[in-house]
Amino acid sequence: MFLKSPGFTVTAVAALALGIGAVTAIFSIVDTVLLRPLPVADADRLVVLMTTGVDDSGASESEPVASPAKFEFWRTQSSVLQYVSAFTTTVMNYTGGEVAEQLHAMQASADVFQCWEIPIIWGRGFTQEEDLPDAPRVVVIGKELWARRFASDPQILGKAISLSGEAHTVVGIAGSSPGLREFGPPPDVYVPFRCDPNTTDQGNFFLTAARLKPGVTLEQAKARMQVASGEFRAKFPDASGDAKFGFTVETFREMLVGDIRPLLWVLLGAVGLVLLIACANVANLLLVRATGRRREIAIRTAIGAGRARMVRQLLTESLLLSLAGGALGLLLGFTGIRALLAVNTAGLPMVGDNGTSVGIDWRVAAFALIVSLVTGIVFGLFPALQGSRVDLNSVLKESSGRSGTGLRQNKARAALVISEVGLAVVLLVGSALLIRTFVAMYRVERGFETKNVVTMQMSLTGPKFLKSTDAENAIRDGIERVRALVGVIAATATCCVPLQGGYDLNFDVIGRPPVGLSSNQDAGWVPISPGFFDVFKIPLRRGRTFTDKDDNKSQPVVVINETMAKKYWKDGDPLKDRIVLGRGVMKELNDEPERQIVGIMGDVRDQGLDNEPRPTAYVPQAQLPDVLNAWLVRQAPMAWVVRTQTEPHSLVPAIQEQLRQATGLPVANVGSMDEIVSLSTGRQRFSMLLMTVFGSAALLLAAIGIYGLMAYTVEQRTQEIGIRMALGAEASQVRNMMVRQGMALALAGVVVGIGAAWALSRIIESFLFGVKARDPLVFVAVPLVLSAVSLFAVWLPASRASRVNPLDSLRYE
């Protein structure tokens, strides 16, 4: 029967494949991120320790970053926790070969292997004694590095290898932990965290994870950690603030997906609307088909088929359509979402590189099957009930199938069209708001320019770079060599590239009462070399920037940004004051000098384009105390940043060679600032693209629904139209009549949709930037666009109606 109506079959299956495929695609991401078990044994017992508090606006917040003092204190909570482990990712240089190689490294405490169940293939992990500050240097190397560099030689155990110019004894070979992959590439080497058990350092720069002890619930652990926060406040009153300060634990999954979950549910709800529109479209097609089959159904009934039998027959047909659409949709949805994730994973956890972890498992297949069955029943039941209700006498006596075919007699089909248009309005409003958000983020004043700027990272670790003077000499040599290249405009080095994270430190203004560590008087802390502001074209507002004369022999200086000046010097002149950064935070900052403020720079949105600029203090790399310089280079690689006259990637090999000659070290992670900006807006771009696809699909389906209804109405009313024209009606009058009837349905759907969108727009308010949830432009533009598309869809069958030949229509049967 379907083969006899190929147009109907292809249209219905295509609409269902679009709706079911889109729903399945989004569900596959939801399944991967929220539902699929983590690739870690007893994942519900793996927790991340966090600090709670309130931000400047008074809203509660929790942060997973930890300080050495907190870590050592958390290790004492043995009644609820075990395997408390500190870890942070960094890079180190393998300097044992002919050419230095940059390695992915993890600085981790001794319990990290048990906590994350990192398999030890050969040898052992760290001991507690090896995790102390002055312990001998040891290393556990990753399986891949073991195979690549050492040919899987089991005799490597006990031997020393050179990492960043220092000998480390190999004590073990480790496999990879799937859970740790969420923090970056698998480590090539693991080195001890080396934390002092009696430390008072309060600098937050790493993560801490643990396992709940057997029999301890998450709620019990949270309750104990809240009590422990009071004990910590009593032990470190200057570092913990008021009673709003506290400790808590969250499962590893919750930490990863906490801010992702609302977005995924919104996308799943949006794609559900696409499916509903597809259902309404196919239901309309089935109603049309059932009307054309009235004589067939009447004959079946006359020869003994009961109404229940006819309903089952029609439902069976709709289920077959739905299952065919579901099978095709499953294939299209999986292909489409993998293609999208290959371009942009939006920073979604657990999806793997380029979305490779998103696949079709039994949950996704079962979901597609259930959706197909439910969809078939939803869109098929009403047409089945309508089509099975026939009056045998009137139907069998009819010589034409065109009685009762006006829009008033097609209330069911008209209601479905109105619902399609209304749902399309909701989706188009959502997609338009997200598009405006994305545009606003790219148009926002960043405070820095990205065109023709390239960055690359280098690990300046090792004995010859421990002193800030030695590090600065190498940096200055590298910068001078790079600046001498043809095509290079400016070059610099820094710890922290905008949009890639950074450090915060409290500060005190000399001459004012000290504020203490628990205050909110802090600022971003960015060590830089001269040329930083030139590379990023950050404007100078007052004073001066740094020069090569700002070294360790000159007066210590600092440059602040406008936000810091306005926030902390509302009635004063910051250029007359001195500040000291990080006093009392950690021992590496004990030698931090008082610094004279010499300049005020323009603001930079370095924490995200959708975040307001934070107070920021820039200090010269050459003026860092030696111990602070040594700590900084251990924590993270240094970034070289170069501005060129043309597209920078063509100069990358020459830049790398000059830096290698200056330092003897490799550079890695080359990328342009435009790419960094693109990555920072990946989640917004991902949601915008999906919502745009959903909105476009909804618009297309709604237009097809209107067109289909009006085309069917014209075909069924051919005789009526012929009579009207035979009695003197003009072609324009017939066309306008059909347009009015079609646009009445479309406008009714627009009105319903605008009301629904107005009520639902608050749901996506937290995802918007630079645009209000009830933006007037969006709520005016979307109805106009949809009305224009609806007019086009109505105009085609209306024009055909105006060309009806009265003689032919009166003979038409």
C-alpha positions in Angstrom: 0.0 0.0 0.0 2.9 2.4 0.8 4.5 1.6 -2.6 1.3 2.7 -4.3 1.7 6.2 -2.7 5.5 6.8 -2.9 5.1 10.6 -2.5 3.2 10.2 0.8 5.6 7.5 2.0 8.8 9.3 1.3 7.5 12.6 2.8 6.3 10.9 6.0 9.4 8.8 6.5 11.7 11.9 5.8 9.8 14.0 8.3 10.0 11.3 11.0 13.7 10.6 10.2 14.4 14.3 10.8 12.6 14.4 14.1 13.6 11.0 15.5 17.2 11.5 14.2 17.5 14.8 15.9 16.2 13.5 19.2 18.4 10.5 19.1 21.5 12.6 18.3 21.0 14.8 21.4 20.1 11.8 23.5 23.4 10.1 22.5 25.2 13.1 24.0 23.0 13.0 27.1 23.6 9.3 27.4 27.4 9.8 27.1 27.7 12.7 29.5 24.9 12.1 32.1 23.8 8.5 32.0 26.6 6.1 30.8 28.6 4.7 33.7 32.0 6.4 34.2 35.0 4.2 33.1 36.1 4.1 36.7 35.3 1.3 39.2 32.9 2.4 42.0 32.6 5.8 40.3 29.9 6.9 42.8 32.6 6.8 45.5 35.1 8.9 43.6 34.7 12.5 44.9 36.4 15.9 44.4 36.9 18.1 47.5 35.7 21.6 47.2 35.7 24.9 49.0 32.3 26.7 49.3 31.7 30.4 49.8 29.9 33.4 48.3 31.0 35.6 45.4 30.9 39.4 45.2 27.2 39.4 44.4 26.4 37.3 47.4 25.6 34.2 45.4 26.9 30.9 46.7 29.7 29.2 44.8 32.0 26.2 45.1 35.5 25.8 43.7 37.4 22.5 43.3 40.9 24.2 43.6 42.8 23.4 46.7 45.8 24.7 48.7 48.6 22.7 50.3 47.2 23.6 53.8 43.7 22.4 52.8 45.0 19.2 51.3 47.0 18.3 54.4 43.9 19.0 56.5 41.6 17.0 54.3 43.9 14.0 54.6 43.0 13.9 58.3 39.3 13.2 57.5 39.9 9.5 57.5 36.5 8.7 59.1 34.8 9.4 55.7 37.6 9.6 53.1 40.4 7.4 51.9 43.1 7.8 49.3 43.0 11.6 49.5 45.3 12.7 46.6 46.5 16.0 45.2 47.3 16.4 41.5 47.9 18.9 38.8 48.8 18.6 35.2 52.0 20.3 33.8 54.7 19.7 31.3 58.4 18.6 31.7 61.2 18.2 29.3 62.9 14.9 28.7 66.5 15.9 28.5 68.1 12.5 28.3 68.2 12.2 24.5 70.0 14.1 21.8 67.1 16.5 21.4 64.9 17.7 24.3 61.3 16.5 24.2 58.3 18.1 25.9 56.3 15.6 27.9 52.8 15.7 29.5 53.4 15.4 33.2 51.3 15.0 36.4 52.5 16.2 39.7 50.6 13.9 42.1 50.7 12.7 45.7 51.3 9.1 46.7 47.7 8.0 46.9 46.7 9.1 43.4 47.3 5.7 41.9 44.8 4.0 44.3 42.3 6.9 44.1 42.1 6.9 40.3 42.9 3.2 40.0 45.9 3.9 37.7 47.3 0.5 36.9 50.9 -0.1 37.8 52.2 -2.4 35.0 55.7 -2.8 36.4 57.3 -1.7 39.6 55.3 0.5 42.0 53.9 3.9 42.7 55.2 6.5 45.1 55.7 6.0 48.9 54.6 8.5 51.4 58.3 9.3 52.2 59.0 10.0 48.5 56.2 12.6 48.6 58.0 14.8 51.1 59.8 18.0 50.1 63.4 16.9 50.4 62.9 13.3 49.3 65.0 11.7 46.4 63.6 12.5 43.0 61.6 9.5 41.6 59.3 9.1 38.6 56.6 6.7 37.3 56.6 6.7 33.5 53.6 6.1 31.3 53.3 2.9 29.3 53.3 4.8 25.9 56.5 6.7 26.8 58.1 3.5 28.1 57.4 1.9 24.7 58.4 4.9 22.6 61.5 6.1 24.4 62.8 2.9 26.1 61.5 0.1 23.9 59.5 -1.4 26.8 62.7 -2.4 28.6 61.9 -3.9 32.0 65.4 -3.1 33.1 64.5 0.6 33.2 63.3 0.2 36.8 65.9 1.6 39.2 67.7 3.6 36.5 67.8 7.4 36.4 66.4 9.4 33.5 66.9 13.2 33.0 63.7 15.3 33.3 64.2 19.1 33.0 67.9 18.7 33.6 67.5 16.7 36.9 68.0 13.0 37.4 64.9 11.0 38.4 64.9 7.3 39.4 62.3 5.3 37.6 60.2 3.3 40.2 57.3 2.2 38.1 55.5 1.9 34.8 51.8 3.0 34.8 48.9 2.5 32.4 46.3 5.1 31.7 43.3 6.0 33.8 40.1 6.8 31.8 38.9 9.2 34.5 42.1 11.3 34.4 41.6 11.8 30.7 39.1 14.5 31.5 42.0 16.7 32.7 44.0 16.4 29.6 46.2 14.0 27.6 47.4 10.9 29.4 50.6 11.8 31.4 53.9 10.6 30.1 55.4 10.9 33.5 54.2 11.1 37.1 56.3 12.9 39.7 55.6 13.3 43.5 53.7 16.3 44.7 56.2 16.8 47.5 54.0 18.6 50.0 55.1 19.6 53.5 52.7 17.9 56.1 53.1 21.0 58.3 52.5 23.6 55.6 50.5 26.7 56.1 50.4 27.7 52.4 47.0 28.9 51.2 47.7 29.2 47.5 45.0 27.4 45.5 46.5 25.9 42.4 45.6 22.2 42.2 42.8 19.7 42.6 42.1 17.1 45.3 40.2 13.9 44.9 39.4 11.0 47.2 37.4 7.9 47.7 34.5 7.6 50.1 35.2 4.9 52.6 33.1 1.8 52.3 29.7 2.3 53.9 29.9 6.1 53.9 27.3 7.9 51.9 27.8 11.2 50.0 25.5 13.0 52.4 27.5 11.7 55.4 30.7 12.9 53.8 29.3 16.3 53.1 28.0 16.7 56.7 31.5 15.7 58.1 33.3 18.1 55.7 31.0 21.0 56.8 32.0 20.3 60.4 35.6 20.0 59.4 35.4 23.5 57.8 34.8 24.9 61.3 37.9 23.1 62.6 39.9 24.5 59.7 38.7 28.1 60.5 39.9 27.6 64.0 43.3 26.4 62.9 43.7 29.1 60.1 41.5 32.0 61.1 43.2 34.5 58.7 42.8 32.2 55.7 39.2 30.9 56.0 37.1 34.0 56.3 33.6 34.1 57.9 31.0 31.4 58.6 30.1 31.3 54.9 33.4 29.6 54.2 33.1 25.8 54.1 34.1 22.5 52.7 32.1 19.9 50.7 32.5 17.0 48.4 31.0 16.3 45.0 31.1 13.2 42.9 33.5 13.3 40.1 30.7 13.2 37.5 28.8 16.0 39.2 31.9 18.2 39.1 32.3 17.5 35.4 28.6 18.0 34.4 27.3 20.4 36.9 27.2 23.4 34.6 26.6 21.2 31.4 23.4 19.5 32.6 21.0 22.5 32.1 22.3 23.0 28.5 21.8 19.4 27.6 18.2 19.3 29.0 17.3 22.5 27.1 18.7 21.0 23.9 16.8 17.8 24.5 13.6 19.8 25.1 14.2 21.8 22.0 14.7 18.8 19.8 11.6 17.3 21.4 9.7 20.2 19.9 11.1 19.3 16.4 9.8 15.8 16.9 6.4 17.1 17.8 6.3 19.2 14.7 7.3 16.2 12.6 4.5 14.2 14.3 2.0 16.9 13.6 3.1 16.9 10.0 2.8 13.2 9.5 -0.5 13.2 11.4 -1.8 15.7 8.9 -0.6 13.5 6.0 -2.4 10.6 7.5 -5.6 12.5 8.0 -5.5 13.5 4.3 -4.7 9.9 3.4 -7.6 8.6 5.6 -10.0 11.0 3.9 -9.1 9.7 0.5 -9.5 6.1 1.8 -13.1 6.7 3.2 -14.7 4.5 0.5 -12.0 1.8 1.1 -12.6 1.9 4.8 -16.4 1.9 4.3 -16.2 -1.2 2.1 -14.0 -3.0 4.7 -16.5 -2.1 7.3 -19.4 -3.3 5.2 -17.9 -6.7 4.7 -17.4 -7.2 8.5 -14.4 -5.3 9.8 -15.2 -3.7 13.2 -14.0 -0.3 14.2 -11.3 -1.7 16.5 -10.0 -3.8 13.6 -9.8 -0.7 11.4 -8.0 1.3 14.2 -5.5 -1.5 14.5 -5.0 -1.6 10.7 -4.3 2.2 10.6 -2.1 2.2 13.7 -0.1 -0.7 12.2 0.6 1.4 9.1 1.6 4.5 11.2 3.9 2.3 13.3 5.6 0.9 10.2 6.2 4.4 9.0 7.6 5.4 12.4 9.9 2.4 12.6 11.2 3.1 9.1 11.7 6.8 10.1 13.3 5.7 13.3 15.8 3.4 11.6 16.8 6.1 9.1 16.8 8.7 11.8 19.1 6.7 14.0 21.6 6.5 11.2 21.3 10.2 10.3 21.4 11.4 13.9 24.5 9.4 14.8 26.3 10.5 11.6 25.2 14.2 12.1 26.2 14.5 15.7 29.6 12.8 15.2 30.3 15.2 12.3 29.3 18.1 14.5 31.5 16.9 17.4 34.4 16.4 15.1 34.3 20.1 14.4 33.5 21.3 17.9 33.1 19.3 21.1 32.1 22.4 23.0 34.2 21.3 26.0 31.7 18.5 26.8 33.1 16.0 29.2 33.4 12.3 28.4 32.7 12.7 24.7 36.3 11.9 23.8 38.6 13.5 21.2 36.4 14.7 18.3 33.4 13.0 19.9 34.8 9.5 19.5 33.2 8.3 22.7 29.7 9.2 21.5 28.2 6.1 19.9 25.2 3.8 19.6 24.9 1.5 22.5 21.9 -0.4 23.8 20.5 2.6 25.6 20.6 4.8 22.5 19.2 2.0 20.3 16.4 1.3 22.9 15.7 5.0 23.2 15.3 5.3 19.4 13.0 2.3 19.3 10.9 3.6 22.2 10.7 7.0 20.6 9.7 5.4 17.2 6.9 3.4 18.8 5.6 6.2 20.9 5.8 8.6 18.0 3.9 6.1 15.8 1.1 5.8 18.3 1.0 9.6 19.0 0.7 10.7 15.4 -1.2 7.7 14.3 -3.9 7.3 16.9 -5.9 10.4 16.2 -6.0 9.9 12.4 -6.8 6.2 13.0 -9.8 7.2 15.2 -10.9 9.8 12.7 -10.5 7.6 9.7 -12.3 4.6 11.2 -15.4 6.7 11.9 -17.5 6.5 8.7 -21.2 6.6 7.8 -21.6 3.7 5.4 -24.7 5.0 3.7 -23.4 8.5 3.0 -19.9 7.4 2.0 -21.1 4.6 -0.4 -23.6 6.9 -2.0 -21.1 9.7 -2.6 -20.2 10.1 -6.3 -17.4 12.5 -5.3 -15.0 12.5 -2.4 -15.1 16.3 -2.2 -18.0 17.0 0.1 -17.2 18.7 3.3 -13.7 19.7 2.5 -13.6 23.3 3.5 -11.3 24.4 6.3 -14.2 24.4 8.8 -14.6 20.7 7.9 -10.9 20.2 8.4 -10.6 21.4 12.0 -8.3 18.6 13.0 -5.8 19.3 10.2 -6.1 23.1 10.8 -5.3 22.5 14.5 -2.3 20.5 13.7 -1.0 23.2 11.3 -1.5 25.8 14.0 0.4 23.7 16.5 3.3 23.2 14.0 3.6 27.0 13.5 3.4 27.7 17.2 6.2 25.2 18.0 8.3 26.5 15.1 8.0 30.0 16.6 9.3 28.8 20.0 12.3 27.1 18.4 13.0 30.1 16.1 12.9 32.5 19.1 15.3 30.3 21.0 17.7 29.9 18.1 17.6 33.7 17.3 18.4 34.5 21.0 21.4 32.2 20.9 22.6 33.6 17.5 22.4 37.1 19.0 24.3 35.9 22.0 27.1 34.4 19.8 27.3 37.6 17.7 27.4 39.7 20.9 30.3 37.7 22.3 32.3 38.3 19.2 31.4 41.9 19.1 32.1 42.6 22.8 35.1 44.7 23.6 37.8 42.1 24.4 40.5 44.6 25.3 43.0 42.7 23.2 43.5 42.1 19.5 43.9 38.6 18.1 44.6 39.0 14.4 48.0 37.6 13.3 49.0 36.6 16.9 50.4 33.1 17.5 51.2 31.4 20.9 53.4 28.4 21.8 54.4 26.9 25.1 57.7 26.0 26.6 58.6 24.4 30.0 61.4 26.5 31.4 62.1 23.9 34.2 65.5 22.8 35.3 68.5 24.0 37.4 69.6 26.6 34.9 66.3 28.4 35.0 65.6 28.4 38.8 66.9 32.0 39.3 64.7 34.7 37.8 67.8 36.4 36.3 68.8 33.3 34.4 65.2 32.7 33.2 64.9 36.4 32.2 68.1 36.3 30.3 66.9 33.2 28.3 63.5 34.9 27.7 65.1 38.2 26.6 67.5 36.3 24.2 64.5 34.4 22.7 62.4 37.5 22.3 65.3 39.5 20.6 65.9 36.6 18.2 62.2 36.3 17.3 61.8 40.1 16.9 64.7 40.0 14.4 62.8 37.7 12.1 61.4 39.4 9.0 57.6 39.6 9.3 57.5 39.8 13.2 56.1 43.0 14.7 56.3 42.2 18.4 57.1 39.3 20.7 56.7 38.6 24.5 56.6 35.9 27.1 54.0 35.4 29.8 52.7 32.8 32.2 49.1 33.4 31.2 47.5 34.0 27.8 44.1 35.6 27.8 41.2 33.1 27.9 43.5 30.3 29.0 43.3 30.7 32.8 45.6 32.4 35.3 46.3 33.1 38.9 44.6 35.3 41.6 46.4 36.8 44.5 45.2 39.0 47.4 47.0 42.3 47.9 47.5 45.0 50.4 47.9 48.7 49.7 50.8 50.2 51.6 49.5 52.8 54.1 46.1 51.1 54.4 45.2 48.5 57.1 46.0 44.9 55.9 42.9 43.1 54.7 44.0 39.5 55.3 43.6 36.4 53.2 39.9 36.0 53.8 38.9 39.2 52.2 37.7 39.6 48.6 40.4 42.1 47.8 42.3 40.2 45.2 43.4 40.5 41.6 44.6 38.5 38.7 48.4 38.1 38.8 50.2 38.0 35.5 54.0 38.0 35.2 55.0 39.3 31.8 58.0 40.4 29.7 58.3 43.7 28.0 56.2 43.8 24.8 53.2 42.1 26.2 50.9 45.1 25.8 52.3 45.7 22.3 51.6 42.2 21.1 48.0 42.3 22.3 47.6 46.0 21.6 46.2 46.7 25.1 46.0 50.5 25.4 47.8 52.4 28.1 45.4 54.7 30.0 47.9 56.5 32.3 51.5 56.2 33.4 53.9 53.9 31.6 54.4 50.2 30.8 57.4 48.0 31.4 60.8 48.3 29.7 64.0 46.3 29.7 65.2 48.5 32.6 62.6 47.0 34.9 64.9 44.2 36.1 65.9 42.8 39.5 68.2 45.7 40.1 65.6 48.4 39.7 62.7 49.5 41.8 59.9 46.8 41.9 57.0 48.0 39.9 53.5 46.8 38.9 50.9 47.9 36.3 47.2 47.5 37.0 44.1 47.6 34.8 41.2 50.1 34.9 38.9 47.8 36.7 41.4 47.4 39.6 41.9 51.2 39.7 38.2 52.0 39.8 37.4 49.3 42.3 40.1 49.9 44.9 41.0 53.6 44.3 37.6 55.2 43.9 38.7 58.5 45.4 42.5 58.2 45.1 45.3 58.0 42.6 46.8 54.5 42.3 49.9 55.9 40.7 50.9 57.4 44.0 50.6 54.1 45.9 52.5 50.9 46.4 51.1 47.4 46.8 52.3 44.0 48.0 50.9 40.9 46.3 50.1 37.6 48.0 51.3 38.4 51.4 50.9 35.3 53.7 49.5 33.1 50.9 52.4 30.7 50.5 56.1 30.6 51.3 57.1 31.3 47.7 55.6 34.8 48.1 57.3 35.7 51.3 60.0 37.6 49.4 57.5 39.4 47.2 58.5 43.1 47.5 56.4 46.2 47.7 55.7 47.4 44.2 55.1 50.9 42.9 52.2 51.3 40.6 53.6 52.9 37.5 50.8 52.5 34.9 47.1 51.8 34.3 46.2 49.7 31.3 42.9 49.0 29.5 40.7 46.2 30.7 41.0 42.7 29.2 38.3 40.0 29.3 40.9 37.3 30.1 38.5 35.0 32.0 36.0 34.5 29.1 34.3 36.8 26.7 31.1 36.6 28.6 32.7 37.6 31.9 33.4 41.1 33.0 37.1 42.1 33.2 38.5 41.3 36.6 41.0 43.4 38.6 44.4 42.5 37.3 48.0 43.3 38.3 50.9 42.8 35.8 54.4 42.3 37.2 57.7 42.1 35.3 59.1 38.6 34.9 62.6 39.9 35.6 61.5 41.1 39.1 60.1 37.8 40.4 61.9 36.5 43.5 63.9 33.4 42.7 61.8 31.0 44.8 58.6 32.3 43.2 60.1 32.0 39.7 61.1 28.4 40.4 57.6 27.6 41.7 55.9 29.3 38.7 57.9 27.4 36.0 57.1 24.1 37.8 53.4 24.7 37.8 52.8 25.5 34.1 54.6 26.1 30.9 55.5 29.6 29.8 53.9 31.0 26.7 55.7 32.8 23.9 53.4 35.2 22.1 54.3 36.7 18.7 52.4 39.3 16.5 53.3 39.1 12.8 52.5 41.2 9.8 50.7 38.4 7.9 49.2 35.0 8.8 51.5 33.8 11.5 51.7 30.0 10.9 54.1 30.4 8.0 56.6 31.9 10.5 56.2 29.2 13.2 59.1 27.0 12.1 61.5 29.9 12.1 60.2 31.1 15.5 60.6 27.7 17.0 64.1 27.4 15.7 65.1 30.7 17.2 63.6 29.8 20.6 65.4 26.5 20.6 68.7 28.2 19.9 68.0 30.6 22.8 67.0 28.0 25.4 67.9 24.6 24.1 64.3 23.5 24.8 61.3 22.5 22.6 58.1 24.4 22.1 54.7 22.8 21.7 50.9 23.5 21.6 51.2 26.1 18.8 48.0 27.9 18.1 46.7 31.3 17.0 44.8 33.6 19.3 41.9 33.4 16.9 41.8 29.7 17.5 41.9 30.3 21.3 39.0 32.7 21.0 37.1 30.1 19.0 37.7 27.4 21.6 36.6 29.7 24.4 33.2 30.2 22.7 32.9 26.6 21.7 29.9 25.8 24.0 28.0 28.9 22.8 28.7 28.1 19.2 27.7 24.4 19.7 24.3 25.3 21.3 23.7 28.0 18.6 24.4 25.7 15.8 22.1 23.0 17.2 19.3 25.4 17.9 19.7 27.0 14.4 19.4 23.5 12.9 16.4 22.7 15.0 14.7 26.1 14.2 15.4 25.7 10.5 13.9 22.2 10.5 10.9 23.4 12.4 10.4 26.3 9.9 10.7 23.9 7.0 8.3 21.4 8.5 5.8 24.1 9.4 6.0 25.5 5.8 5.5 22.0 4.4 2.5 21.5 6.7 0.8 24.7 5.6 1.5 24.1 2.0 0.3 20.5 2.2 -3.0 21.5 3.9 -3.7 24.3 1.4 -2.7 22.2 -1.6 -5.1 19.4 -0.4 -7.8 21.9 0.2 -7.5 23.4 -3.3 -7.5 19.9 -4.8 -10.6 18.9 -2.9 -12.4 22.2 -3.6 -11.8 22.2 -7.3 -15.5 21.8 -8.1 -16.5 24.6 -5.7 -13.8 26.9 -7.1 -15.0 26.2 -10.6 -18.6 27.0 -9.7 -17.5 30.3 -8.1 -15.6 31.3 -11.2 -18.4 30.2 -13.4 -20.7 32.5 -11.4 -18.4 35.5 -12.0 -15.7 35.3 -9.4 -12.4 36.8 -10.5 -9.1 34.8 -10.3 -7.7 37.4 -7.9 -10.7 36.9 -5.6 -10.3 33.2 -5.5 -6.5 33.5 -4.8 -7.1 36.1 -2.1 -9.7 33.9 -0.5 -7.3 30.9 -0.3 -4.5 33.2 1.0 -6.7 34.6 3.7 -7.8 31.1 4.9 -4.2 29.8 4.9 -2.7 32.9 6.5 -5.4 32.8 9.2 -4.0 29.5 10.3 -0.4 30.7 10.1 -1.1 33.8 12.1 -3.1 31.9 14.7 0.0 29.6 15.1 2.3 32.7 15.3 0.2 34.2 18.1 0.1 31.0 20.1 3.9 30.5 19.5 4.8 34.0 20.6 2.8 33.5 23.8 4.6 30.2 24.5 8.0 31.6 23.6 7.4 34.6 25.9 6.7 32.3 28.8 9.5 29.8 28.0 12.3 32.3 27.2 13.4 32.6 30.8 14.5 28.9 30.6 17.5 29.8 28.4 18.2 33.2 30.1 21.3 31.8 31.8 22.8 30.9 28.4 22.4 34.4 27.0 25.0 37.2 26.8 24.4 40.7 25.5 20.8 40.1 24.8 17.6 39.9 27.0 15.5 36.8 27.2 12.6 38.8 25.8 14.5 40.8 23.3 12.1 42.9 21.2 14.0 42.5 18.0 13.8 38.7 18.2 10.1 38.7 19.1 9.4 41.0 16.1 11.7 39.4 13.6 10.7 35.8 14.1 6.9 36.3 13.5 7.8 38.4 10.4 10.1 35.7 9.0 7.6 32.9 9.8 4.7 34.9 8.3 6.7 35.5 5.1 7.5 31.8 4.8 3.9 30.9 5.5 2.7 33.4 2.8 5.0 31.8 0.3 3.7 28.3 1.3 0.1 29.5 1.0 0.6 31.5 -2.2 1.6 28.6 -4.4 -1.6 26.5 -4.0 -3.7 29.7 -3.9 -2.2 30.7 -7.3 -3.0 27.3 -8.6 -6.6 27.7 -7.4 -6.9 31.0 -9.3 -6.0 29.2 -12.5 -8.8 26.6 -12.3 -10.8 26.2 -15.6 -14.5 26.2 -14.7 -15.4 23.8 -17.6 -12.7 21.3 -16.6 -13.5 21.5 -12.9 -17.2 20.9 -13.4 -16.4 17.7 -15.4 -13.7 16.6 -12.9 -14.4 13.5 -10.9 
